Amino acid sequence: MSEVKVGDIVRVNYIGRLEDGTVVDSSQSSGPLVFETGRRMVIAGMERLIIGMKPGERKAETVSPEQAFGPYRQELTSRVSRSWFTNQQITPEVGLGLKIKKSEGDTLHAVVTDIAEDTVTLDANHRLAGKALVLDVELLENLGPAEQGAGAASSGDPS
């Protein structure tokens, strides 16, 4: 059984929890996650755990926000006029997710977090930004280096 190196394609089961135990993602519903290490296909903390593991091995570790979905960035929040929602024929509600096309053509994903009389607050941070995660990872299989034709197909993303 060879240990995982950067560039290997791996198949893993995982559970991601907040520090209070709340499950935020798991391969139980989607099936094992398949990815190539070293390609930033998963969060840095998961990749760091996998490198050096052997098939059948299991690890659990708390991963910092920087190794998960990054720090919470205040600059990714903004207040917009309620009239924008009226013009778009959208009724703002806390928790409403939006895809907003920016002038450069990029799409911004944001969530309504607050509604005031004249403004609505939008937050474009990842829902897990600023949160540490407890990852429980089991290496099912090391398929070997990608260049050997194993193919790197991701069956999901731990977010």
C-alpha positions in Angstrom: 0.0 0.0 0.0 1.6 3.2 -1.1 1.2 6.4 0.8 -0.3 9.4 -1.0 2.0 11.9 -2.7 1.3 15.2 -4.4 -0.1 14.3 -7.9 -1.9 11.1 -6.8 -5.5 10.6 -7.5 -7.3 9.5 -4.3 -10.8 8.2 -3.3 -11.9 9.3 0.2 -14.9 9.3 2.5 -15.1 12.4 4.7 -17.3 14.2 7.2 -16.9 17.9 7.8 -18.2 19.3 11.1 -18.2 22.7 12.8 -16.6 22.7 16.2 -20.0 22.4 17.8 -20.5 19.0 16.0 -22.9 20.3 13.3 -22.3 18.3 10.1 -21.7 20.7 7.2 -20.8 18.2 4.5 -20.3 14.5 4.1 -19.6 11.9 1.4 -22.3 9.7 2.9 -24.9 11.2 0.6 -22.8 11.8 -2.5 -20.5 8.9 -2.4 -16.7 8.9 -2.1 -14.8 12.0 -3.2 -12.2 11.5 -5.9 -9.6 14.1 -6.6 -6.0 14.7 -7.6 -3.8 16.0 -4.8 -1.8 19.2 -5.4 -4.4 20.7 -7.8 -6.5 22.7 -5.2 -9.6 20.6 -6.0 -10.4 20.4 -2.2 -9.7 22.7 0.7 -6.1 22.9 1.8 -6.7 21.3 5.2 -8.2 18.1 3.6 -5.3 17.8 1.2 -2.8 18.3 4.0 -4.4 15.4 5.9 -4.4 13.1 2.9 -0.8 13.5 1.9 1.2 10.7 3.5 -1.9 8.5 4.3 -2.1 4.9 3.3 -5.3 3.2 2.0 -7.5 2.1 5.0 -6.1 4.9 7.2 -8.4 7.4 8.9 -7.6 10.8 10.4 -9.6 13.4 12.2 -8.3 16.9 12.8 -9.5 20.5 13.4 -8.6 22.6 10.4 -8.2 26.4 10.8 -10.4 28.8 8.7 -7.3 29.6 6.6 -7.0 25.9 5.7 -10.7 25.6 5.1 -12.8 28.3 3.4 -10.7 31.3 4.4 -11.3 34.1 6.9 -14.5 36.1 7.0 -13.9 39.2 4.9 -16.0 42.2 5.8 -15.2 43.8 2.4 -17.4 41.1 0.8 -20.5 42.5 2.5 -22.4 45.5 1.1 -25.6 47.4 1.6 -27.7 48.0 -1.5 -30.8 50.1 -1.9 -34.1 48.3 -1.5 -35.2 49.9 -4.7 -32.7 47.6 -6.6 -34.8 44.6 -5.4 -38.1 46.4 -6.4 -36.6 47.0 -9.8 -35.7 43.4 -10.2 -39.1 42.3 -8.9 -37.5 40.4 -6.0 -38.9 40.4 -2.5 -35.8 40.5 -0.2 -35.8 37.9 2.7 -33.0 37.1 5.1 -31.3 33.9 3.8 -32.3 34.5 0.2 -29.4 33.5 -2.1 -28.7 35.6 -5.2 -26.6 35.3 -8.3 -25.6 38.8 -9.3 -23.9 39.6 -12.6 -21.1 42.1 -12.2 -20.3 44.7 -14.8 -17.1 42.7 -15.8 -19.4 39.7 -16.6 -18.4 37.7 -13.5 -21.2 36.2 -11.4 -21.2 37.0 -7.6 -23.0 34.7 -5.2 -24.5 36.5 -2.2 -26.9 36.0 0.6 -29.3 38.5 2.1 -28.2 38.9 5.8 -30.2 42.0 6.9 -33.1 44.1 5.8 -33.5 47.7 6.9 -36.1 50.3 5.9 -34.1 51.6 2.9 -31.3 49.1 2.5 -30.6 45.3 2.2 -27.3 43.8 3.3 -25.7 41.2 1.1 -22.8 38.9 2.1 -20.6 37.3 -0.6 -18.5 35.3 1.8 -18.6 31.5 1.6 -21.1 30.2 4.2 -18.2 28.6 6.1 -15.7 31.5 5.9 -14.1 32.3 9.3 -15.1 28.9 10.7 -12.8 26.1 11.8 -13.8 22.6 10.6 -13.3 19.2 12.1 -12.5 16.9 9.3 -12.8 13.1 9.6 -11.2 11.6 6.5 -10.8 7.9 5.5 -8.5 7.1 2.5 -10.3 4.4 0.6 -7.9 4.1 -2.3 -4.8 5.7 -3.8 -5.2 5.4 -7.6 -1.6 6.6 -8.2 -0.2 9.4 -10.2 -2.6 11.3 -12.6 -0.2 11.0 -15.5 -0.7 7.2 -15.5 -4.1 7.8 -16.9 -6.2 7.2 -13.8 -8.1 10.5 -14.6 -9.0 13.0 -12.0 -12.7 13.3 -11.7 -14.2 15.0 -8.7 -17.5 13.5 -7.5 -18.1 16.4 -5.1 -16.5 19.2 -3.2 -16.5 19.5 0.6 -18.3 22.8 0.9 
